[in-house]
Amino acid sequence: MSYYPILNAPGCIGWTTICNFSPNNWEVRHITEKYLNVTWCQEGTWRSKNIGTLSPDKTHTVGIADIASLVPAESLPLLSLTNSILPARSDILPHTDTERTNYPAWRAALGLSTAHASTSYQGEIDPFPAPGSLLTFSPFIQFGEGVENYLIFLNVEASAVTRSARLEIYDSARPELLKRTVDVCNNSAAVISLDDLGFSPTDLPVIISKEMSAIPLYLSRTRDGEYLSLEHTHPPASYVVHGKRWEAQKLLKTLWFSRVTR
């Protein structure tokens, strides 16, 4: 089973609803009570704490306030369900010893809320290889008075050793022009503003990291918190139906990385 982060973003409160039931009825037929854990990276070590149990066919929502006394504010909290207690400390992200599914993946609702609105998506995260890379296009930037747009760069790696990478933002129509560079860290959910970059409603931003993989999440919110939108893009291999999907992804990344080489 995967891990399920609790997100954070400006003006929003993060929460995750975790489920102890299979998303299909053929891969896992028997569900048992499981330990509910929170894991985070601190001072070069993975820390884990059991925060309860979850009965079969039940759900439970954990908000950022529920684990604030355990997890430092600068750390990314990761929830999990396991059959046994996770080690209190580990150099490598602990393996979750429970069932998992492939179609669809065993997921949780990952959400952000304000006093007036709430948004979420069904997701999970497994550790990325290090080093890795990211290629994502963002058609989700929204325009209008009082609208703010953010990229949430969500990365988890097996190692607890901190490392950084460079994130680059371009206009896909003019990839020779670098719009912004940002330093991002592993085992975190970096929040990056996409405003004030000169994009128009007809532009398609392309965001690249040649050194680190991540799940790219796109948050749009009004400053008064009345409206929220949370979207994500899929890796390039997801759009290949037949053949060698990962070879196709490699070709797409090579193509775009060569276009923005400076």
ChimeraX attribute file (.defattr): number of C-alpha atoms within 10 A of each C-alpha:
attribute: neighborCount
match mode: 1-to-1
recipient: residues
	/A:1	19
	/A:2	25
	/A:3	25
	/A:4	25
	/A:5	28
	/A:6	24
	/A:7	25
	/A:8	21
	/A:9	17
	/A:10	14
	/A:11	14
	/A:12	18
	/A:13	18
	/A:14	21
	/A:15	22
	/A:16	25
	/A:17	19
	/A:18	23
	/A:19	21
	/A:20	21
	/A:21	19
	/A:22	21
	/A:23	17
	/A:24	14
	/A:25	9
	/A:26	9
	/A:27	13
	/A:28	13
	/A:29	9
	/A:30	10
	/A:31	14
	/A:32	14
	/A:33	15
	/A:34	19
	/A:35	18
	/A:36	23
	/A:37	20
	/A:38	25
	/A:39	27
	/A:40	24
	/A:41	28
	/A:42	18
	/A:43	9
	/A:44	13
	/A:45	18
	/A:46	21
	/A:47	23
	/A:48	25
	/A:49	19
	/A:50	19
	/A:51	15
	/A:52	11
	/A:53	15
	/A:54	19
	/A:55	16
	/A:56	15
	/A:57	12
	/A:58	11
	/A:59	13
	/A:60	15
	/A:61	13
	/A:62	16
	/A:63	17
	/A:64	17
	/A:65	12
	/A:66	12
	/A:67	16
	/A:68	11
	/A:69	9
	/A:70	16
	/A:71	22
	/A:72	13
	/A:73	12
	/A:74	11
	/A:75	14
	/A:76	24
	/A:77	28
	/A:78	23
	/A:79	25
	/A:80	24
	/A:81	28
	/A:82	22
	/A:83	15
	/A:84	13
	/A:85	16
	/A:86	24
	/A:87	14
	/A:88	13
	/A:89	17
	/A:90	16
	/A:91	14
	/A:92	14
	/A:93	23
	/A:94	16
	/A:95	12
	/A:96	17
	/A:97	14
	/A:98	15
	/A:99	16
	/A:100	17
	/A:101	16
	/A:102	9
	/A:103	10
	/A:104	10
	/A:105	16
	/A:106	22
	/A:107	24
	/A:108	25
	/A:109	19
	/A:110	22
	/A:111	23
	/A:112	25
	/A:113	20
	/A:114	18
	/A:115	11
	/A:116	10
	/A:117	14
	/A:118	18
	/A:119	17
	/A:120	20
	/A:121	17
	/A:122	14
	/A:123	19
	/A:124	20
	/A:125	18
	/A:126	14
	/A:127	16
	/A:128	19
	/A:129	14
	/A:130	15
	/A:131	12
	/A:132	13
	/A:133	17
	/A:134	20
	/A:135	23
	/A:136	21
	/A:137	20
	/A:138	20
	/A:139	16
	/A:140	21
	/A:141	21
	/A:142	15
	/A:143	14
	/A:144	7
	/A:145	7
	/A:146	10
	/A:147	17
	/A:148	20
	/A:149	21
	/A:150	21
	/A:151	25
	/A:152	23
	/A:153	21
	/A:154	22
	/A:155	22
	/A:156	27
	/A:157	22
	/A:158	18
	/A:159	21
	/A:160	21
	/A:161	16
	/A:162	15
	/A:163	13
	/A:164	12
	/A:165	18
	/A:166	14
	/A:167	20
	/A:168	18
	/A:169	22
	/A:170	22
	/A:171	20
	/A:172	18
	/A:173	11
	/A:174	13
	/A:175	18
	/A:176	13
	/A:177	13
	/A:178	13
	/A:179	18
	/A:180	12
	/A:181	14
	/A:182	12
	/A:183	12
	/A:184	21
	/A:185	17
	/A:186	25
	/A:187	27
	/A:188	23
	/A:189	27
	/A:190	20
	/A:191	19
	/A:192	18
	/A:193	14
	/A:194	21
	/A:195	14
	/A:196	9
	/A:197	13
	/A:198	9
	/A:199	16
	/A:200	11
	/A:201	10
	/A:202	7
	/A:203	15
	/A:204	18
	/A:205	24
	/A:206	19
	/A:207	21
	/A:208	23
	/A:209	22
	/A:210	16
	/A:211	14
	/A:212	24
	/A:213	24
	/A:214	26
	/A:215	22
	/A:216	23
	/A:217	21
	/A:218	23
	/A:219	26
	/A:220	20
	/A:221	22
	/A:222	16
	/A:223	14
	/A:224	12
	/A:225	17
	/A:226	13
	/A:227	16
	/A:228	21
	/A:229	18
	/A:230	21
	/A:231	16
	/A:232	19
	/A:233	16
	/A:234	13
	/A:235	16
	/A:236	19
	/A:237	15
	/A:238	12
	/A:239	11
	/A:240	13
	/A:241	8
	/A:242	6
	/A:243	8
	/A:244	10
	/A:245	15
	/A:246	14
	/A:247	12
	/A:248	16
	/A:249	18
	/A:250	12
	/A:251	13
	/A:252	15
	/A:253	19
	/A:254	12
	/A:255	11
	/A:256	15
	/A:257	17
	/A:258	11
	/A:259	13
	/A:260	17
	/A:261	8
	/A:262	8
